[in-house]
Amino acid sequence: MQHTDTATAAQRGTTWLAQGDLRPTRQRVALATLLVGDGCDRHVTAESLYDASKDCPEKVSLATVYNTLRAFCEAGLMREITVDGSKSYFDTNMSDHPHFYWEDTATLTDAPAEDLQIAKLPTAPEGAEIAKVDVVIRLRKR
């Protein structure tokens, strides 16, 4: 994660929390600062965010990271992308866009949305509506 002025990064994190109407607890501010403090969008797993938080003065447990990521998603600040039905990534970019999943490194990156064309979706079953479409394109090195 890039170096950013600490006060500015923390302010970005606090502002981001306010956008989701979340109370800025010390642990939430610490994690929000890691996620959006440099102004860049990112994809994290709970484990990668927990590892990054070990350098913060505010100590957080892995369970707190999981609970906080869930709260961020429920507040509409992040979205969860599940790969293989078990591995969850959390994305700070809330726009509709596809992802590349790099099998060799188990990382998720944004794919260019302008190149994606979905011609037709199946009709939702009776009593249901399509909430969103997640596109994950799996890649491996040749």
BADO-947771 format. One record per atom (N, C-alpha, C): atom name; x, y, z; residue number from 1. Coordinates in steps of 0.05 Angstrom, whole numbers, plus 5000, padded with zeros to 4 digits. Example, Ala and Ser with C-alpha at 12.3 -4.5 7.8 and 13.67 -1.06 7.14 Angstrom:
BEGIN
<rokol a="N" x="5264" y="4886" z="5156" k="1"/>
<rokol a="CA" x="5246" y="4910" z="5156" k="1"/>
<rokol a="C" x="5264" y="4934" z="5156" k="1"/>
<rokol a="N" x="5257" y="4955" z="5142" k="2"/>
<rokol a="CA" x="5273" y="4979" z="5143" k="2"/>
<rokol a="C" x="5258" y="5001" z="5157" k="2"/>
END
This chain:
BEGIN
<rokol a="N" x="5017" y="4977" z="5000" k="1"/>
<rokol a="CA" x="5000" y="5000" z="5000" k="1"/>
<rokol a="C" x="5018" y="5025" z="5000" k="1"/>
<rokol a="N" x="5010" y="5044" z="4984" k="2"/>
<rokol a="CA" x="5027" y="5068" z="4980" k="2"/>
<rokol a="C" x="5029" y="5085" z="5005" k="2"/>
<rokol a="N" x="5051" y="5100" z="5006" k="3"/>
<rokol a="CA" x="5055" y="5119" z="5029" k="3"/>
<rokol a="C" x="5038" y="5143" z="5024" k="3"/>
<rokol a="N" x="5023" y="5151" z="5044" k="4"/>
<rokol a="CA" x="5006" y="5175" z="5043" k="4"/>
<rokol a="C" x="5008" y="5189" z="5070" k="4"/>
<rokol a="N" x="5005" y="5215" z="5070" k="5"/>
<rokol a="CA" x="5006" y="5230" z="5095" k="5"/>
<rokol a="C" x="4985" y="5217" z="5114" k="5"/>
<rokol a="N" x="4994" y="5211" z="5138" k="6"/>
<rokol a="CA" x="4978" y="5196" z="5157" k="6"/>
<rokol a="C" x="4952" y="5211" z="5164" k="6"/>
<rokol a="N" x="4953" y="5237" z="5169" k="7"/>
<rokol a="CA" x="4929" y="5252" z="5176" k="7"/>
<rokol a="C" x="4909" y="5252" z="5153" k="7"/>
<rokol a="N" x="4919" y="5256" z="5128" k="8"/>
<rokol a="CA" x="4902" y="5256" z="5105" k="8"/>
<rokol a="C" x="4889" y="5229" z="5100" k="8"/>
<rokol a="N" x="4905" y="5208" z="5104" k="9"/>
<rokol a="CA" x="4895" y="5180" z="5100" k="9"/>
<rokol a="C" x="4874" y="5174" z="5120" k="9"/>
<rokol a="N" x="4878" y="5181" z="5146" k="10"/>
<rokol a="CA" x="4858" y="5176" z="5166" k="10"/>
<rokol a="C" x="4832" y="5192" z="5161" k="10"/>
<rokol a="N" x="4835" y="5217" z="5151" k="11"/>
<rokol a="CA" x="4812" y="5233" z="5144" k="11"/>
<rokol a="C" x="4796" y="5220" z="5122" k="11"/>
<rokol a="N" x="4810" y="5210" z="5101" k="12"/>
<rokol a="CA" x="4796" y="5196" z="5080" k="12"/>
<rokol a="C" x="4781" y="5172" z="5091" k="12"/>
<rokol a="N" x="4793" y="5157" z="5109" k="13"/>
<rokol a="CA" x="4780" y="5134" z="5121" k="13"/>
<rokol a="C" x="4756" y="5142" z="5137" k="13"/>
<rokol a="N" x="4758" y="5163" z="5152" k="14"/>
<rokol a="CA" x="4735" y="5173" z="5169" k="14"/>
<rokol a="C" x="4713" y="5183" z="5151" k="14"/>
<rokol a="N" x="4719" y="5197" z="5130" k="15"/>
<rokol a="CA" x="4699" y="5207" z="5111" k="15"/>
<rokol a="C" x="4685" y="5184" z="5097" k="15"/>
<rokol a="N" x="4700" y="5164" z="5090" k="16"/>
<rokol a="CA" x="4689" y="5140" z="5077" k="16"/>
<rokol a="C" x="4669" y="5126" z="5095" k="16"/>
<rokol a="N" x="4676" y="5124" z="5121" k="17"/>
<rokol a="CA" x="4658" y="5112" z="5141" k="17"/>
<rokol a="C" x="4632" y="5128" z="5143" k="17"/>
<rokol a="N" x="4635" y="5154" z="5143" k="18"/>
<rokol a="CA" x="4611" y="5172" z="5145" k="18"/>
<rokol a="C" x="4593" y="5168" z="5121" k="18"/>
<rokol a="N" x="4604" y="5162" z="5098" k="19"/>
<rokol a="CA" x="4587" y="5157" z="5074" k="19"/>
<rokol a="C" x="4569" y="5133" z="5078" k="19"/>
<rokol a="N" x="4578" y="5114" z="5095" k="20"/>
<rokol a="CA" x="4562" y="5090" z="5100" k="20"/>
<rokol a="C" x="4547" y="5092" z="5127" k="20"/>
<rokol a="N" x="4547" y="5116" z="5139" k="21"/>
<rokol a="CA" x="4533" y="5121" z="5164" k="21"/>
<rokol a="C" x="4544" y="5101" z="5186" k="21"/>
<rokol a="N" x="4570" y="5096" z="5185" k="22"/>
<rokol a="CA" x="4582" y="5078" z="5205" k="22"/>
<rokol a="C" x="4596" y="5095" z="5226" k="22"/>
<rokol a="N" x="4593" y="5087" z="5251" k="23"/>
<rokol a="CA" x="4606" y="5101" z="5273" k="23"/>
<rokol a="C" x="4637" y="5096" z="5270" k="23"/>
<rokol a="N" x="4652" y="5118" z="5272" k="24"/>
<rokol a="CA" x="4681" y="5115" z="5268" k="24"/>
<rokol a="C" x="4696" y="5105" z="5293" k="24"/>
<rokol a="N" x="4694" y="5080" z="5299" k="25"/>
<rokol a="CA" x="4709" y="5069" z="5321" k="25"/>
<rokol a="C" x="4739" y="5068" z="5313" k="25"/>
<rokol a="N" x="4756" y="5066" z="5333" k="26"/>
<rokol a="CA" x="4785" y="5066" z="5327" k="26"/>
<rokol a="C" x="4792" y="5044" z="5307" k="26"/>
<rokol a="N" x="4781" y="5020" z="5311" k="27"/>
<rokol a="CA" x="4788" y="4998" z="5294" k="27"/>
<rokol a="C" x="4777" y="5001" z="5266" k="27"/>
<rokol a="N" x="4752" y="5012" z="5263" k="28"/>
<rokol a="CA" x="4741" y="5017" z="5237" k="28"/>
<rokol a="C" x="4757" y="5038" z="5222" k="28"/>
<rokol a="N" x="4765" y="5059" z="5236" k="29"/>
<rokol a="CA" x="4781" y="5080" z="5223" k="29"/>
<rokol a="C" x="4808" y="5069" z="5214" k="29"/>
<rokol a="N" x="4820" y="5052" z="5231" k="30"/>
<rokol a="CA" x="4846" y="5040" z="5223" k="30"/>
<rokol a="C" x="4843" y="5023" z="5198" k="30"/>
<rokol a="N" x="4822" y="5006" z="5196" k="31"/>
<rokol a="CA" x="4818" y="4989" z="5173" k="31"/>
<rokol a="C" x="4810" y="5006" z="5149" k="31"/>
<rokol a="N" x="4792" y="5025" z="5153" k="32"/>
<rokol a="CA" x="4784" y="5043" z="5130" k="32"/>
<rokol a="C" x="4808" y="5058" z="5119" k="32"/>
<rokol a="N" x="4826" y="5067" z="5136" k="33"/>
<rokol a="CA" x="4850" y="5081" z="5127" k="33"/>
<rokol a="C" x="4867" y="5063" z="5110" k="33"/>
<rokol a="N" x="4870" y="5038" z="5118" k="34"/>
<rokol a="CA" x="4885" y="5019" z="5101" k="34"/>
<rokol a="C" x="4871" y="5015" z="5074" k="34"/>
<rokol a="N" x="4845" y="5014" z="5074" k="35"/>
<rokol a="CA" x="4830" y="5008" z="5050" k="35"/>
<rokol a="C" x="4829" y="5032" z="5030" k="35"/>
<rokol a="N" x="4823" y="5056" z="5040" k="36"/>
<rokol a="CA" x="4819" y="5079" z="5022" k="36"/>
<rokol a="C" x="4836" y="5103" z="5029" k="36"/>
<rokol a="N" x="4854" y="5101" z="5048" k="37"/>
<rokol a="CA" x="4870" y="5124" z="5056" k="37"/>
<rokol a="C" x="4887" y="5136" z="5035" k="37"/>
<rokol a="N" x="4895" y="5120" z="5015" k="38"/>
<rokol a="CA" x="4912" y="5132" z="4994" k="38"/>
<rokol a="C" x="4895" y="5140" z="4970" k="38"/>
<rokol a="N" x="4869" y="5138" z="4972" k="39"/>
<rokol a="CA" x="4851" y="5146" z="4950" k="39"/>
<rokol a="C" x="4848" y="5126" z="4928" k="39"/>
<rokol a="N" x="4861" y="5103" z="4930" k="40"/>
<rokol a="CA" x="4860" y="5083" z="4909" k="40"/>
<rokol a="C" x="4840" y="5061" z="4917" k="40"/>
<rokol a="N" x="4827" y="5049" z="4897" k="41"/>
<rokol a="CA" x="4810" y="5025" z="4902" k="41"/>
<rokol a="C" x="4828" y="5001" z="4904" k="41"/>
<rokol a="N" x="4818" y="4981" z="4920" k="42"/>
<rokol a="CA" x="4834" y="4957" z="4923" k="42"/>
<rokol a="C" x="4816" y="4933" z="4928" k="42"/>
<rokol a="N" x="4827" y="4910" z="4923" k="43"/>
<rokol a="CA" x="4815" y="4884" z="4929" k="43"/>
<rokol a="C" x="4831" y="4871" z="4952" k="43"/>
<rokol a="N" x="4817" y="4863" z="4972" k="44"/>
<rokol a="CA" x="4830" y="4850" z="4995" k="44"/>
<rokol a="C" x="4815" y="4825" z="5003" k="44"/>
<rokol a="N" x="4829" y="4808" z="5016" k="45"/>
<rokol a="CA" x="4816" y="4786" z="5031" k="45"/>
<rokol a="C" x="4817" y="4794" z="5060" k="45"/>
<rokol a="N" x="4802" y="4781" z="5077" k="46"/>
<rokol a="CA" x="4803" y="4788" z="5105" k="46"/>
<rokol a="C" x="4831" y="4783" z="5116" k="46"/>
<rokol a="N" x="4844" y="4761" z="5106" k="47"/>
<rokol a="CA" x="4871" y="4755" z="5115" k="47"/>
<rokol a="C" x="4891" y="4775" z="5106" k="47"/>
<rokol a="N" x="4889" y="4785" z="5082" k="48"/>
<rokol a="CA" x="4909" y="4805" z="5072" k="48"/>
<rokol a="C" x="4905" y="4832" z="5087" k="48"/>
<rokol a="N" x="4880" y="4839" z="5093" k="49"/>
<rokol a="CA" x="4876" y="4864" z="5108" k="49"/>
<rokol a="C" x="4886" y="4861" z="5137" k="49"/>
<rokol a="N" x="4881" y="4837" z="5148" k="50"/>
<rokol a="CA" x="4891" y="4832" z="5175" k="50"/>
<rokol a="C" x="4922" y="4834" z="5176" k="50"/>
<rokol a="N" x="4935" y="4822" z="5156" k="51"/>
<rokol a="CA" x="4965" y="4823" z="5154" k="51"/>
<rokol a="C" x="4974" y="4853" z="5152" k="51"/>
<rokol a="N" x="4960" y="4868" z="5136" k="52"/>
<rokol a="CA" x="4968" y="4897" z="5132" k="52"/>
<rokol a="C" x="4963" y="4912" z="5158" k="52"/>
<rokol a="N" x="4943" y="4904" z="5174" k="53"/>
<rokol a="CA" x="4937" y="4919" z="5198" k="53"/>
<rokol a="C" x="4957" y="4914" z="5221" k="53"/>
<rokol a="N" x="4974" y="4894" z="5218" k="54"/>
<rokol a="CA" x="4993" y="4888" z="5239" k="54"/>
<rokol a="C" x="5013" y="4911" z="5244" k="54"/>
<rokol a="N" x="5016" y="4928" z="5223" k="55"/>
<rokol a="CA" x="5034" y="4951" z="5226" k="55"/>
<rokol a="C" x="5021" y="4976" z="5238" k="55"/>
<rokol a="N" x="4994" y="4974" z="5242" k="56"/>
<rokol a="CA" x="4979" y="4997" z="5253" k="56"/>
<rokol a="C" x="4982" y="4998" z="5283" k="56"/>
<rokol a="N" x="4981" y="5022" z="5294" k="57"/>
<rokol a="CA" x="4982" y="5025" z="5324" k="57"/>
<rokol a="C" x="4956" y="5012" z="5336" k="57"/>
<rokol a="N" x="4934" y="5013" z="5322" k="58"/>
<rokol a="CA" x="4909" y="5002" z="5332" k="58"/>
<rokol a="C" x="4908" y="4972" z="5325" k="58"/>
<rokol a="N" x="4909" y="4955" z="5345" k="59"/>
<rokol a="CA" x="4910" y="4926" z="5340" k="59"/>
<rokol a="C" x="4881" y="4916" z="5336" k="59"/>
<rokol a="N" x="4878" y="4899" z="5316" k="60"/>
<rokol a="CA" x="4853" y="4887" z="5310" k="60"/>
<rokol a="C" x="4856" y="4857" z="5306" k="60"/>
<rokol a="N" x="4837" y="4841" z="5315" k="61"/>
<rokol a="CA" x="4838" y="4812" z="5312" k="61"/>
<rokol a="C" x="4827" y="4805" z="5284" k="61"/>
<rokol a="N" x="4833" y="4781" z="5275" k="62"/>
<rokol a="CA" x="4823" y="4771" z="5249" k="62"/>
<rokol a="C" x="4792" y="4771" z="5250" k="62"/>
<rokol a="N" x="4780" y="4763" z="5272" k="63"/>
<rokol a="CA" x="4751" y="4763" z="5275" k="63"/>
<rokol a="C" x="4740" y="4791" z="5271" k="63"/>
<rokol a="N" x="4753" y="4811" z="5282" k="64"/>
<rokol a="CA" x="4744" y="4839" z="5279" k="64"/>
<rokol a="C" x="4746" y="4847" z="5250" k="64"/>
<rokol a="N" x="4768" y="4839" z="5237" k="65"/>
<rokol a="CA" x="4770" y="4845" z="5208" k="65"/>
<rokol a="C" x="4747" y="4834" z="5193" k="65"/>
<rokol a="N" x="4740" y="4808" z="5197" k="66"/>
<rokol a="CA" x="4717" y="4796" z="5184" k="66"/>
<rokol a="C" x="4691" y="4811" z="5189" k="66"/>
<rokol a="N" x="4686" y="4817" z="5215" k="67"/>
<rokol a="CA" x="4662" y="4831" z="5222" k="67"/>
<rokol a="C" x="4661" y="4859" z="5211" k="67"/>
<rokol a="N" x="4684" y="4872" z="5210" k="68"/>
<rokol a="CA" x="4685" y="4900" z="5199" k="68"/>
<rokol a="C" x="4680" y="4900" z="5169" k="68"/>
<rokol a="N" x="4692" y="4880" z="5155" k="69"/>
<rokol a="CA" x="4688" y="4878" z="5126" k="69"/>
<rokol a="C" x="4658" y="4874" z="5120" k="69"/>
<rokol a="N" x="4645" y="4856" z="5136" k="70"/>
<rokol a="CA" x="4616" y="4852" z="5133" k="70"/>
<rokol a="C" x="4601" y="4878" z="5137" k="70"/>
<rokol a="N" x="4608" y="4893" z="5158" k="71"/>
<rokol a="CA" x="4594" y="4918" z="5163" k="71"/>
<rokol a="C" x="4598" y="4938" z="5140" k="71"/>
<rokol a="N" x="4623" y="4939" z="5129" k="72"/>
<rokol a="CA" x="4628" y="4956" z="5106" k="72"/>
<rokol a="C" x="4611" y="4949" z="5082" k="72"/>
<rokol a="N" x="4608" y="4922" z="5077" k="73"/>
<rokol a="CA" x="4591" y="4913" z="5055" k="73"/>
<rokol a="C" x="4562" y="4920" z="5060" k="73"/>
<rokol a="N" x="4552" y="4915" z="5084" k="74"/>
<rokol a="CA" x="4524" y="4921" z="5091" k="74"/>
<rokol a="C" x="4518" y="4951" z="5089" k="74"/>
<rokol a="N" x="4538" y="4967" z="5094" k="75"/>
<rokol a="CA" x="4535" y="4996" z="5092" k="75"/>
<rokol a="C" x="4538" y="5007" z="5063" k="75"/>
<rokol a="N" x="4544" y="4989" z="5045" k="76"/>
<rokol a="CA" x="4546" y="4997" z="5017" k="76"/>
<rokol a="C" x="4572" y="5010" z="5010" k="76"/>
<rokol a="N" x="4593" y="5006" z="5026" k="77"/>
<rokol a="CA" x="4619" y="5017" z="5021" k="77"/>
<rokol a="C" x="4637" y="4999" z="5005" k="77"/>
<rokol a="N" x="4632" y="4973" z="5006" k="78"/>
<rokol a="CA" x="4648" y="4953" z="4992" k="78"/>
<rokol a="C" x="4629" y="4932" z="4981" k="78"/>
<rokol a="N" x="4640" y="4915" z="4964" k="79"/>
<rokol a="CA" x="4624" y="4892" z="4956" k="79"/>
<rokol a="C" x="4642" y="4867" z="4957" k="79"/>
<rokol a="N" x="4628" y="4845" z="4962" k="80"/>
<rokol a="CA" x="4642" y="4820" z="4965" k="80"/>
<rokol a="C" x="4641" y="4805" z="4939" k="80"/>
<rokol a="N" x="4663" y="4795" z="4930" k="81"/>
<rokol a="CA" x="4665" y="4778" z="4906" k="81"/>
<rokol a="C" x="4675" y="4751" z="4915" k="81"/>
<rokol a="N" x="4659" y="4730" z="4910" k="82"/>
<rokol a="CA" x="4666" y="4703" z="4919" k="82"/>
<rokol a="C" x="4677" y="4688" z="4895" k="82"/>
<rokol a="N" x="4700" y="4675" z="4899" k="83"/>
<rokol a="CA" x="4713" y="4659" z="4878" k="83"/>
<rokol a="C" x="4713" y="4630" z="4888" k="83"/>
<rokol a="N" x="4706" y="4612" z="4871" k="84"/>
<rokol a="CA" x="4706" y="4583" z="4878" k="84"/>
<rokol a="C" x="4686" y="4577" z="4901" k="84"/>
<rokol a="N" x="4667" y="4594" z="4906" k="85"/>
<rokol a="CA" x="4647" y="4589" z="4926" k="85"/>
<rokol a="C" x="4657" y="4590" z="4955" k="85"/>
<rokol a="N" x="4683" y="4596" z="4958" k="86"/>
<rokol a="CA" x="4694" y="4596" z="4986" k="86"/>
<rokol a="C" x="4712" y="4619" z="4991" k="86"/>
<rokol a="N" x="4727" y="4628" z="4971" k="87"/>
<rokol a="CA" x="4747" y="4650" z="4975" k="87"/>
<rokol a="C" x="4733" y="4676" z="4970" k="87"/>
<rokol a="N" x="4733" y="4694" z="4990" k="88"/>
<rokol a="CA" x="4720" y="4720" z="4987" k="88"/>
<rokol a="C" x="4740" y="4742" z="4985" k="88"/>
<rokol a="N" x="4735" y="4760" z="4966" k="89"/>
<rokol a="CA" x="4751" y="4784" z="4962" k="89"/>
<rokol a="C" x="4732" y="4807" z="4967" k="89"/>
<rokol a="N" x="4743" y="4829" z="4977" k="90"/>
<rokol a="CA" x="4726" y="4853" z="4982" k="90"/>
<rokol a="C" x="4737" y="4876" z="4966" k="90"/>
<rokol a="N" x="4720" y="4889" z="4951" k="91"/>
<rokol a="CA" x="4727" y="4909" z="4932" k="91"/>
<rokol a="C" x="4716" y="4936" z="4940" k="91"/>
<rokol a="N" x="4733" y="4957" z="4941" k="92"/>
<rokol a="CA" x="4725" y="4984" z="4949" k="92"/>
<rokol a="C" x="4712" y="4998" z="4925" k="92"/>
<rokol a="N" x="4715" y="4988" z="4901" k="93"/>
<rokol a="CA" x="4704" y="5000" z="4877" k="93"/>
<rokol a="C" x="4675" y="4990" z="4874" k="93"/>
<rokol a="N" x="4656" y="5007" z="4879" k="94"/>
<rokol a="CA" x="4628" y="4999" z="4879" k="94"/>
<rokol a="C" x="4615" y="5001" z="4851" k="94"/>
<rokol a="N" x="4629" y="5010" z="4831" k="95"/>
<rokol a="CA" x="4617" y="5011" z="4804" k="95"/>
<rokol a="C" x="4615" y="4983" z="4793" k="95"/>
<rokol a="N" x="4596" y="4979" z="4774" k="96"/>
<rokol a="CA" x="4593" y="4953" z="4761" k="96"/>
<rokol a="C" x="4617" y="4949" z="4743" k="96"/>
<rokol a="N" x="4632" y="4928" z="4748" k="97"/>
<rokol a="CA" x="4655" y="4922" z="4731" k="97"/>
<rokol a="C" x="4663" y="4893" z="4735" k="97"/>
<rokol a="N" x="4675" y="4881" z="4714" k="98"/>
<rokol a="CA" x="4684" y="4853" z="4716" k="98"/>
<rokol a="C" x="4711" y="4851" z="4729" k="98"/>
<rokol a="N" x="4719" y="4827" z="4736" k="99"/>
<rokol a="CA" x="4744" y="4822" z="4749" k="99"/>
<rokol a="C" x="4760" y="4800" z="4735" k="99"/>
<rokol a="N" x="4786" y="4802" z="4737" k="100"/>
<rokol a="CA" x="4804" y="4780" z="4730" k="100"/>
<rokol a="C" x="4812" y="4766" z="4756" k="100"/>
<rokol a="N" x="4810" y="4740" z="4756" k="101"/>
<rokol a="CA" x="4820" y="4725" z="4779" k="101"/>
<rokol a="C" x="4845" y="4710" z="4769" k="101"/>
<rokol a="N" x="4868" y="4716" z="4781" k="102"/>
<rokol a="CA" x="4893" y="4704" z="4773" k="102"/>
<rokol a="C" x="4897" y="4679" z="4789" k="102"/>
<rokol a="N" x="4893" y="4656" z="4776" k="103"/>
<rokol a="CA" x="4895" y="4630" z="4791" k="103"/>
<rokol a="C" x="4922" y="4625" z="4802" k="103"/>
<rokol a="N" x="4943" y="4633" z="4788" k="104"/>
<rokol a="CA" x="4971" y="4628" z="4797" k="104"/>
<rokol a="C" x="4978" y="4642" z="4823" k="104"/>
<rokol a="N" x="4966" y="4666" z="4827" k="105"/>
<rokol a="CA" x="4973" y="4682" z="4851" k="105"/>
<rokol a="C" x="4949" y="4686" z="4870" k="105"/>
<rokol a="N" x="4926" y="4675" z="4862" k="106"/>
<rokol a="CA" x="4901" y="4678" z="4878" k="106"/>
<rokol a="C" x="4895" y="4707" z="4884" k="106"/>
<rokol a="N" x="4898" y="4724" z="4863" k="107"/>
<rokol a="CA" x="4893" y="4753" z="4866" k="107"/>
<rokol a="C" x="4870" y="4761" z="4847" k="107"/>
<rokol a="N" x="4857" y="4782" z="4855" k="108"/>
<rokol a="CA" x="4834" y="4793" z="4839" k="108"/>
<rokol a="C" x="4841" y="4821" z="4831" k="108"/>
<rokol a="N" x="4837" y="4827" z="4805" k="109"/>
<rokol a="CA" x="4842" y="4854" z="4794" k="109"/>
<rokol a="C" x="4818" y="4862" z="4777" k="109"/>
<rokol a="N" x="4815" y="4888" z="4773" k="110"/>
<rokol a="CA" x="4794" y="4898" z="4756" k="110"/>
<rokol a="C" x="4800" y="4891" z="4727" k="110"/>
<rokol a="N" x="4779" y="4884" z="4712" k="111"/>
<rokol a="CA" x="4781" y="4879" z="4683" k="111"/>
<rokol a="C" x="4767" y="4903" z="4670" k="111"/>
<rokol a="N" x="4775" y="4909" z="4645" k="112"/>
<rokol a="CA" x="4764" y="4933" z="4632" k="112"/>
<rokol a="C" x="4734" y="4929" z="4626" k="112"/>
<rokol a="N" x="4717" y="4945" z="4638" k="113"/>
<rokol a="CA" x="4688" y="4942" z="4635" k="113"/>
<rokol a="C" x="4679" y="4949" z="4607" k="113"/>
<rokol a="N" x="4693" y="4967" z="4594" k="114"/>
<rokol a="CA" x="4685" y="4976" z="4567" k="114"/>
<rokol a="C" x="4687" y="4953" z="4546" k="114"/>
<rokol a="N" x="4703" y="4932" z="4552" k="115"/>
<rokol a="CA" x="4706" y="4910" z="4534" k="115"/>
<rokol a="C" x="4686" y="4888" z="4539" k="115"/>
<rokol a="N" x="4671" y="4889" z="4561" k="116"/>
<rokol a="CA" x="4652" y="4868" z="4567" k="116"/>
<rokol a="C" x="4625" y="4873" z="4554" k="116"/>
<rokol a="N" x="4615" y="4852" z="4540" k="117"/>
<rokol a="CA" x="4589" y="4854" z="4528" k="117"/>
<rokol a="C" x="4572" y="4830" z="4537" k="117"/>
<rokol a="N" x="4550" y="4835" z="4550" k="118"/>
<rokol a="CA" x="4532" y="4813" z="4557" k="118"/>
<rokol a="C" x="4507" y="4818" z="4541" k="118"/>
<rokol a="N" x="4502" y="4800" z="4522" k="119"/>
<rokol a="CA" x="4481" y="4804" z="4502" k="119"/>
<rokol a="C" x="4453" y="4799" z="4515" k="119"/>
<rokol a="N" x="4451" y="4779" z="4532" k="120"/>
<rokol a="CA" x="4425" y="4772" z="4543" k="120"/>
<rokol a="C" x="4429" y="4756" z="4568" k="120"/>
<rokol a="N" x="4412" y="4762" z="4588" k="121"/>
<rokol a="CA" x="4412" y="4747" z="4613" k="121"/>
<rokol a="C" x="4387" y="4729" z="4613" k="121"/>
<rokol a="N" x="4388" y="4707" z="4626" k="122"/>
<rokol a="CA" x="4364" y="4690" z="4628" k="122"/>
<rokol a="C" x="4343" y="4705" z="4645" k="122"/>
<rokol a="N" x="4318" y="4698" z="4640" k="123"/>
<rokol a="CA" x="4296" y="4709" z="4655" k="123"/>
<rokol a="C" x="4297" y="4698" z="4683" k="123"/>
<rokol a="N" x="4293" y="4716" z="4703" k="124"/>
<rokol a="CA" x="4293" y="4707" z="4731" k="124"/>
<rokol a="C" x="4269" y="4690" z="4736" k="124"/>
<rokol a="N" x="4271" y="4670" z="4753" k="125"/>
<rokol a="CA" x="4248" y="4653" z="4760" k="125"/>
<rokol a="C" x="4225" y="4670" z="4772" k="125"/>
<rokol a="N" x="4201" y="4658" z="4771" k="126"/>
<rokol a="CA" x="4177" y="4671" z="4782" k="126"/>
<rokol a="C" x="4183" y="4680" z="4811" k="126"/>
<rokol a="N" x="4176" y="4705" z="4817" k="127"/>
<rokol a="CA" x="4179" y="4715" z="4844" k="127"/>
<rokol a="C" x="4207" y="4725" z="4851" k="127"/>
<rokol a="N" x="4225" y="4726" z="4831" k="128"/>
<rokol a="CA" x="4252" y="4735" z="4836" k="128"/>
<rokol a="C" x="4260" y="4756" z="4816" k="128"/>
<rokol a="N" x="4280" y="4772" z="4823" k="129"/>
<rokol a="CA" x="4291" y="4791" z="4804" k="129"/>
<rokol a="C" x="4321" y="4790" z="4805" k="129"/>
<rokol a="N" x="4334" y="4796" z="4784" k="130"/>
<rokol a="CA" x="4364" y="4796" z="4783" k="130"/>
<rokol a="C" x="4374" y="4821" z="4798" k="130"/>
<rokol a="N" x="4389" y="4816" z="4819" k="131"/>
<rokol a="CA" x="4400" y="4837" z="4836" k="131"/>
<rokol a="C" x="4425" y="4849" z="4824" k="131"/>
<rokol a="N" x="4443" y="4832" z="4815" k="132"/>
<rokol a="CA" x="4468" y="4841" z="4802" k="132"/>
<rokol a="C" x="4480" y="4817" z="4788" k="132"/>
<rokol a="N" x="4499" y="4823" z="4771" k="133"/>
<rokol a="CA" x="4513" y="4802" z="4756" k="133"/>
<rokol a="C" x="4543" y="4806" z="4762" k="133"/>
<rokol a="N" x="4556" y="4786" z="4773" k="134"/>
<rokol a="CA" x="4585" y="4787" z="4778" k="134"/>
<rokol a="C" x="4599" y="4772" z="4756" k="134"/>
<rokol a="N" x="4618" y="4784" z="4743" k="135"/>
<rokol a="CA" x="4634" y="4771" z="4723" k="135"/>
<rokol a="C" x="4663" y="4768" z="4733" k="135"/>
<rokol a="N" x="4671" y="4743" z="4736" k="136"/>
<rokol a="CA" x="4699" y="4738" z="4744" k="136"/>
<rokol a="C" x="4711" y="4721" z="4721" k="136"/>
<rokol a="N" x="4732" y="4731" z="4709" k="137"/>
<rokol a="CA" x="4746" y="4718" z="4687" k="137"/>
<rokol a="C" x="4771" y="4705" z="4699" k="137"/>
<rokol a="N" x="4773" y="4679" z="4698" k="138"/>
<rokol a="CA" x="4796" y="4665" z="4710" k="138"/>
<rokol a="C" x="4819" y="4664" z="4690" k="138"/>
<rokol a="N" x="4843" y="4671" z="4700" k="139"/>
<rokol a="CA" x="4867" y="4671" z="4683" k="139"/>
<rokol a="C" x="4888" y="4654" z="4696" k="139"/>
<rokol a="N" x="4905" y="4643" z="4679" k="140"/>
<rokol a="CA" x="4930" y="4630" z="4688" k="140"/>
<rokol a="C" x="4952" y="4636" z="4668" k="140"/>
<rokol a="N" x="4976" y="4636" z="4678" k="141"/>
<rokol a="CA" x="4999" y="4641" z="4661" k="141"/>
<rokol a="C" x="5003" y="4618" z="4641" k="141"/>
<rokol a="N" x="5012" y="4625" z="4617" k="142"/>
<rokol a="CA" x="5017" y="4604" z="4597" k="142"/>
<rokol a="C" x="5044" y="4591" z="4602" k="142"/>
END
